[in-house]
Amino acid sequence: DAEPAVVVGAAEGVAIAGLLAACIFLAIFGEAGFAYADHTADWLVRPDAYVRAVLGGGS
């Protein structure tokens, strides 16, 4: 009783290749991802620049 072969379509192959590429990219250039996450967290904690931009400086 042999199991049937698993057939991977083109869409699945592209998705798997993209995820593997993202993993390799983050493994090699992880500092850029951490810097982006740190900048985003800082921006979320201190929204004063966004509020000034939306409200026109508060004046």
Buried (B, 14 or more C-beta within 10 A) or exposed (E): EEEEEEEEEEEEEEEEEEEEEEEEEEEEEEEEEEEEEEEEEEEEEEEEEEEEEEEEEEE
